[in-house]
Amino acid sequence: MSDIIESPSPNHNERPAGKAIDILLLHYTGMRDGDAALRRLRDPAAKVSSHYLIEEDGRTHRLVEESHRAWHAGVGYWAGERDINAVSIGIELVNPGHDNGYRAFQQPQMAALIELGRAILARHPIPQSRVLGHSDIAPTRKIDPGELFDWRALAQAGIGLWPEPAPGASDLAAIQKALARYGYEVAPSGALDAATTAALQAFQRHFRPGLIDGLADEETAALLAGLIQRLG
């Protein structure tokens, strides 16, 4: 890999015994610039961190060793796991976020992410289906890295999945079951409750960023069916 800048953060602890690292979780910083984000991620009072921070120009900082549990995910859920920090490696991407002038992620930043992501996947048994955004594991409270993040390009580089539409059931209970099969915390009730709407928005933000409305429409159902096919 290219040189990594060692910028250690005190905000970490031991991983629980017996848990494998099997999630790669992507965030945006949502702050003015990289310097501000780096200061916060290294501030003991903030009690937040990530394993890596990637600047817009591609410079990459290591804040926490992969063997340790960084504090980046907060309250979340994926496929039965609630302590996401225990099983994940977190990467923060410098971007001002939706409240501060959200913009597309820069090419040098994406190139650095692909290089780092490939190295992480080579070191850990992380399935492609568990390359996720913060919004995927916490859809009721997070929207990062957001609709401008190029998940398709990342998947084409061998990091994560990208579905092709496929025939699938379009009734709401079946869609809820498929969302839960993929990993979202959704119960197949047949009712469009708040958890289902949030999960649909997170799914659309990841796989159909052109329209994020939280509706279980035909296109969303077809993309979800294609994704489930990719799981095997």
C-alpha positions as CSV (number, residue, x, y, z in Angstrom):
1,M,0.0,0.0,0.0
2,S,0.9,3.7,-0.3
3,D,2.3,5.2,2.9
4,I,-0.1,5.5,5.7
5,I,0.2,8.4,8.2
6,E,0.2,7.2,11.7
7,S,-2.2,9.4,13.7
8,P,-3.0,7.3,16.8
9,S,-6.3,8.0,18.7
10,P,-6.7,7.0,22.3
11,N,-10.4,6.2,21.6
12,H,-10.4,2.4,21.4
13,N,-10.5,-0.8,23.5
14,E,-10.0,-4.5,23.2
15,R,-12.2,-6.5,20.8
16,P,-14.3,-9.2,22.6
17,A,-12.8,-12.7,22.4
18,G,-14.3,-15.0,19.9
19,K,-15.6,-12.5,17.4
20,A,-14.3,-12.3,13.9
21,I,-13.9,-9.1,12.0
22,D,-16.5,-9.5,9.3
23,I,-17.8,-6.0,8.4
24,L,-16.2,-3.1,6.6
25,L,-18.1,0.1,7.5
26,L,-17.8,3.4,5.6
27,H,-18.7,6.8,7.0
28,Y,-18.3,10.4,6.1
29,T,-16.9,12.8,8.6
30,G,-19.6,15.5,8.2
31,M,-17.2,18.2,9.4
32,R,-15.6,21.3,7.8
33,D,-12.4,19.7,6.7
34,G,-10.0,16.9,7.4
35,D,-8.1,18.7,10.1
36,A,-11.2,19.2,12.2
37,A,-12.2,15.6,11.7
38,L,-8.8,14.4,12.7
39,R,-8.8,16.5,15.9
40,R,-12.2,15.1,16.9
41,L,-11.3,11.5,16.2
42,R,-8.2,11.9,18.4
43,D,-9.8,13.9,21.2
44,P,-10.2,11.7,24.3
45,A,-13.3,13.8,25.4
46,A,-15.1,13.0,22.1
47,K,-14.9,9.3,22.7
48,V,-15.2,8.6,18.9
49,S,-12.7,7.2,16.5
50,S,-12.3,5.0,13.4
51,H,-9.5,2.7,12.2
52,Y,-8.7,4.9,9.2
53,L,-9.4,8.4,7.9
54,I,-9.0,9.2,4.2
55,E,-8.6,12.8,3.1
56,E,-10.0,14.2,-0.1
57,D,-6.6,14.2,-1.6
58,G,-6.1,10.5,-0.8
59,R,-3.8,10.9,2.3
60,T,-4.7,8.1,4.6
61,H,-4.4,8.2,8.4
62,R,-4.3,5.1,10.7
63,L,-5.9,6.1,14.0
64,V,-6.6,2.6,15.6
65,E,-4.9,-0.7,14.9
66,E,-7.3,-3.2,13.2
67,S,-6.8,-5.6,16.1
68,H,-8.6,-3.1,18.4
69,R,-12.2,-2.0,18.6
70,A,-12.5,1.6,17.4
71,W,-15.6,3.6,18.4
72,H,-17.2,4.6,15.1
73,A,-20.5,2.7,14.7
74,G,-22.6,3.7,17.7
75,V,-25.9,2.0,18.2
76,G,-26.6,-0.2,15.2
77,Y,-27.7,-3.6,13.9
78,W,-26.7,-6.0,11.1
79,A,-27.9,-9.5,10.6
80,G,-28.3,-10.2,14.3
81,E,-25.2,-8.4,15.4
82,R,-25.7,-5.3,17.7
83,D,-22.1,-4.6,18.8
84,I,-21.0,-3.5,15.3
85,N,-17.7,-2.0,16.6
86,A,-16.7,-5.4,17.9
87,V,-16.8,-7.0,14.4
88,S,-16.0,-4.1,12.1
89,I,-13.3,-2.0,10.6
90,G,-14.4,1.6,10.3
91,I,-13.2,4.0,7.6
92,E,-14.0,7.7,7.8
93,L,-14.0,9.6,4.5
94,V,-13.5,13.4,4.7
95,N,-16.6,15.1,3.3
96,P,-18.5,18.0,4.8
97,G,-21.8,16.0,4.8
98,H,-25.4,17.0,4.2
99,D,-25.4,19.8,6.8
100,N,-22.2,21.5,5.6
101,G,-22.1,21.4,1.8
102,Y,-22.3,17.7,0.8
103,R,-20.3,17.0,-2.3
104,A,-19.2,14.1,-4.5
105,F,-16.2,12.1,-3.1
106,Q,-13.0,12.9,-4.9
107,Q,-11.2,10.6,-7.3
108,P,-7.9,10.5,-5.2
109,Q,-10.0,9.7,-2.1
110,M,-11.8,6.8,-3.9
111,A,-8.6,5.4,-5.3
112,A,-7.1,5.4,-1.8
113,L,-10.2,3.7,-0.4
114,I,-10.0,1.0,-3.1
115,E,-6.4,0.3,-2.3
116,L,-7.0,0.2,1.5
117,G,-10.3,-1.7,1.1
118,R,-8.6,-4.5,-1.0
119,A,-5.9,-4.8,1.6
120,I,-8.4,-5.0,4.5
121,L,-10.4,-7.7,2.7
122,A,-7.2,-9.7,2.1
123,R,-6.5,-9.7,5.8
124,H,-10.0,-10.4,7.2
125,P,-12.9,-12.8,6.3
126,I,-15.2,-10.0,5.3
127,P,-18.0,-11.1,2.9
128,Q,-18.7,-8.7,0.0
129,S,-22.3,-8.5,1.4
130,R,-20.9,-6.9,4.6
131,V,-19.2,-3.9,3.0
132,L,-21.7,-1.4,4.4
133,G,-22.4,2.2,5.0
134,H,-23.2,3.8,8.4
135,S,-26.8,4.3,7.1
136,D,-27.2,0.6,6.5
137,I,-26.5,-0.4,10.1
138,A,-28.3,2.6,11.7
139,P,-31.0,3.6,9.2
140,T,-33.2,5.5,11.6
141,R,-30.4,7.9,12.6
142,K,-27.6,8.0,10.0
143,I,-27.5,8.8,6.3
144,D,-23.7,8.6,5.6
145,P,-21.8,8.2,3.4
146,G,-24.9,9.2,1.4
147,E,-26.2,9.1,-2.1
148,L,-23.2,10.7,-3.7
149,F,-20.9,7.9,-2.7
150,D,-20.1,5.7,-5.6
151,W,-21.0,2.2,-4.3
152,R,-21.1,0.8,-7.9
153,A,-17.5,1.8,-8.6
154,L,-16.4,0.3,-5.3
155,A,-18.1,-3.0,-6.2
156,Q,-16.6,-3.0,-9.6
157,A,-13.2,-2.7,-7.9
158,G,-14.0,-5.9,-5.9
159,I,-15.2,-4.3,-2.7
160,G,-18.9,-4.9,-1.9
161,L,-21.9,-6.0,-4.0
162,W,-23.8,-4.3,-6.7
163,P,-27.1,-5.9,-7.9
164,E,-28.7,-6.3,-11.3
165,P,-32.5,-6.2,-11.2
166,A,-34.2,-9.5,-11.0
167,P,-37.8,-10.8,-10.8
168,G,-39.0,-10.8,-7.2
169,A,-42.1,-10.7,-5.1
170,S,-43.4,-7.1,-4.8
171,D,-45.7,-7.5,-1.8
172,L,-44.5,-5.6,1.3
173,A,-44.1,-8.6,3.6
174,A,-41.9,-10.3,1.0
175,I,-39.8,-7.2,0.6
176,Q,-39.5,-6.9,4.4
177,K,-38.3,-10.5,4.5
178,A,-35.7,-9.8,1.8
179,L,-34.5,-6.7,3.7
180,A,-34.1,-8.8,6.8
181,R,-32.4,-11.6,4.8
182,Y,-29.8,-9.1,3.6
183,G,-29.2,-7.8,7.2
184,Y,-31.5,-4.8,8.0
185,E,-33.5,-4.9,11.2
186,V,-37.0,-5.3,9.7
187,A,-39.9,-7.6,10.7
188,P,-42.1,-9.0,8.0
189,S,-45.3,-7.5,9.3
190,G,-46.8,-6.4,6.0
191,A,-47.1,-2.9,7.3
192,L,-45.0,0.1,6.2
193,D,-43.8,1.0,9.7
194,A,-41.0,3.4,10.5
195,A,-38.3,0.7,10.7
196,T,-39.2,-0.5,7.2
197,T,-39.3,2.9,5.7
198,A,-35.9,3.7,7.2
199,A,-34.5,0.5,5.9
200,L,-35.9,1.1,2.4
201,Q,-34.4,4.5,2.4
202,A,-31.0,3.1,3.5
203,F,-31.2,0.4,0.8
204,Q,-32.1,3.0,-1.9
205,R,-29.3,5.4,-0.7
206,H,-26.9,2.5,-1.2
207,F,-28.3,0.8,-4.4
208,R,-30.7,3.4,-6.0
209,P,-29.4,6.8,-5.1
210,G,-31.4,8.6,-7.7
211,L,-34.7,8.3,-5.8
212,I,-34.7,7.8,-2.0
213,D,-38.4,7.8,-1.0
214,G,-38.7,4.8,1.3
215,L,-41.4,3.2,-0.9
216,A,-41.4,-0.4,-1.8
217,D,-41.8,0.2,-5.5
218,E,-41.1,-2.2,-8.4
219,E,-37.6,-1.0,-9.0
220,T,-36.6,-1.3,-5.4
221,A,-38.1,-4.8,-5.2
222,A,-36.2,-5.8,-8.4
223,L,-32.9,-4.5,-7.1
224,L,-33.4,-6.2,-3.7
225,A,-34.2,-9.5,-5.4
226,G,-31.1,-9.2,-7.5
227,L,-29.1,-8.5,-4.3
228,I,-30.5,-11.6,-2.6
229,Q,-29.5,-13.7,-5.6
230,R,-26.0,-12.4,-5.2
231,L,-26.0,-13.8,-1.7
232,G,-26.6,-17.3,-3.0
